[in-house]
């Protein structure tokens, strides 16, 4: 059996930490930042917003969300496991672009939700598999 990939995935986080710690002493300023390819958006109801306020807007919210999905703006959408909101993966190259998309939705327009935005990009430690030339 080939254990190389599972072993590599186990050791990769430690290698990243070691590389970042050694980078501080070798003159390396910061690890490479990935190009943003998607943005993770976590939505939760604002404090004081009632279930009835949310439900009243849901038919319009679902239609608008489905349209954004069909337009290729929303790649994935999930209900949070704790039942306290939703999570989107937005096709955007910046948090500002994702905010513009999310703020077009009815619940956002009515300022019923809080939003958390996290830029996502390629898993940069994979560059270690390719070699030094790829670590730019």
URCORDA-V400775 format. One record per pair of residues at least 24 apart in sequence whose C-alpha atoms are under 7 Angstrom apart, sorted by the first residue. I is the first residue (numbers start at 0). J is the second residue. Records with the same first field share a line. If there is no record, write none. Layout:
I = J + J
//
This chain:
15 = 124
31 = 135
33 = 120 + 121 + 123
34 = 120
35 = 92 + 93 + 118 + 119 + 120
36 = 90 + 91 + 92 + 119 + 120
37 = 88 + 89 + 90 + 91 + 92 + 118 + 119 + 120
38 = 88 + 89 + 90 + 91 + 94 + 97 + 116 + 117 + 118 + 119
39 = 87 + 88 + 89 + 116 + 117 + 118 + 119
40 = 86 + 87 + 88 + 114 + 115 + 116 + 117
41 = 85 + 86 + 87 + 114 + 115 + 116
42 = 84 + 85 + 86 + 112 + 113 + 114 + 115
43 = 83 + 84 + 85 + 112 + 113 + 114
44 = 84 + 111 + 112 + 113
45 = 111 + 112 + 113
48 = 111
56 = 105 + 106
59 = 105
60 = 104 + 105 + 106
63 = 104
93 = 118
94 = 118
//
